[in-house]
Structures are given as structure tokens and as C-alpha cells.
Amino acid sequence: MKIKNLFVIALLSVFAFTSCKDDKKKDDMKDSDNMTEMNDSDMDDTDMDDMDDDSDMDNENSDKAIDGNMNLAEIAMASPNHSTLVSALQSSGMVVKLETDGPYTIFAPTNNAFNNLPKGTVENLMMPENKEKLEGVLSYHIVPGNLDAAKIKDLIKNSNNNKYQLETANKGKLMAMMNDNGDVVLKDGTGKEVHIVAADMNGSNGVIHSIDAVMMRK
């Protein structure tokens, strides 16, 4: 009987030891998982900080990419928002003119402005047989002289009816006015109103203003 009791006690001791060992193993695994989560969290924060730093660096480099010593063609080429315009200028052969002549004021449609045209319009204009037509469209966005935003506003304010007519490089007409917020608005030959979304990218031979739509003559 005594031997039997000793056997039962020994068996219970083995179960207790095994249970404690399993509990310790589970605790170790839990600690390991927590450590992994902490490391992942730290890594995510670090990665986000690095991404923010990279974003800030990109913005800083973008700002430095454009300066007053660059000509109008170089400014357009340095702007990521005007790659379609640059392609159009190259197709029309007008790049050389914007590198050397001037001064000019360019109302430059953004990539989104070109994307808002009917499908196939841009591709059709860039065909070799439509080079003259493309040059006409682009020239309608160029006004001789260096007109920064302040100058345009002065011209509008000093006009008789708060509207000032601009003559483009191909003798077209643009009507400049201001809305209730004091922002410059241009009306093209079709009556469409276009807004300046970024003003005064100044270069050595003029200035570029970004606009939100492509303008057309009547």
C-alpha cells in the first residue's frame, strides 16, 4: 500500500512538472510574439519616418529644380505637372523659341487639363500632319511680355469694366478678370473660363502660370 501511494505521488509530480514546463513554454512563446509585434511596430514607425523624410526631400528638390536663371522651356521640363505640354511643345518645334526668344507669359495647362480633353484629342494634335494646328493651339496660350500675377491684376483693376483683354502670340484674344475671391480668371474664345492654379514660375525670358484647362480660339 505504501509503495502504491509513493507511485501515485511520483506520477502526480511528473504531471505537475510537465504542466509547469508547458506553461513556461507558452509564456516564452507569448513574450516572443510580443517582442516581434514591438519590433514590427517600431519598424513601421521608422519606415514611415523615412518615407516622410523622402517625401520632404522630393518636395525640397522639386522647389530647387526651378529658378529664375532657367528659360521657359527648361522650367516647363522641370515641372512634373507639365509633361504633356512639354511633349506638345517638342512635337510642334516650339521648344527652341521658348529657349531663346521672349519675354513671354505662358498660361500652361497641367497634365490634368490635357487629360480632360475629349479622348484622342492630344494624340491627334501631336500627329506630324497636324503640326501647324498644334502650334496654333499652343501659341494661343502664350502672351508676349512678362506678366506676373500682380501685373495682370493691376491691368484688370485699372480697366474700365474690371476686364482686360490680352492678345496672344498668334493674335488671339483672352479676357482676363477676377472672381469674388480675387483670383485671376481667363475666358477663351469659346467662352470657357480657366483658372490659374499656380502663378509666377519666373524664368530668364518670362513667366509661366499653370492653368486648369486647355484654352481654344473660337
C-alpha positions, 0 to 999 in steps of 0.5 A, a space after each residue: 500500500 505504501 509503495 502504491 501511494 509513493 507511485 501515485 505521488 511520483 506520477 502526480 509530480 511528473 504531471 505537475 512538472 510537465 504542466 509547469 514546463 508547458 506553461 513556461 513554454 507558452 509564456 516564452 512563446 507569448 513574450 516572443 510574439 510580443 517582442 516581434 509585434 514591438 519590433 514590427 511596430 517600431 519598424 513601421 514607425 521608422 519606415 514611415 519616418 523615412 518615407 516622410 523624410 523622402 517625401 520632404 526631400 522630393 518636395 525640397 528638390 522639386 522647389 530647387 529644380 526651378 529658378 529664375 536663371 532657367 528659360 521657359 522651356 527648361 522650367 516647363 521640363 522641370 515641372 512634373 505637372 507639365 509633361 504633356 505640354 512639354 511633349 506638345 511643345 517638342 512635337 510642334 518645334 516650339 521648344 527652341 523659341 521658348 529657349 531663346 526668344 521672349 519675354 513671354 507669359 505662358 498660361 500652361 495647362 497641367 497634365 490634368 487639363 490635357 487629360 480632360 480633353 475629349 479622348 484622342 484629342 492630344 494624340 491627334 494634335 501631336 500627329 506630324 500632319 497636324 503640326 501647324 494646328 498644334 502650334 496654333 493651339 499652343 501659341 494661343 496660350 502664350 502672351 508676349 511680355 512678362 506678366 506676373 500675377 500682380 501685373 495682370 491684376 493691376 491691368 484688370 483693376 485699372 480697366 474700365 469694366 474690371 476686364 482686360 483683354 490680352 492678345 496672344 502670340 498668334 493674335 488671339 484674344 483672352 479676357 482676363 478678370 477676377 472672381 469674388 475671391 480675387 483670383 485671376 480668371 481667363 475666358 477663351 474664345 469659346 467662352 470657357 473660363 480657366 483658372 490659374 492654379 499656380 502663378 509666377 514660375 519666373 524664368 530668364 525670358 518670362 513667366 509661366 502660370 499653370 492653368 486648369 484647362 486647355 484654352 481654344 480660339 473660337 
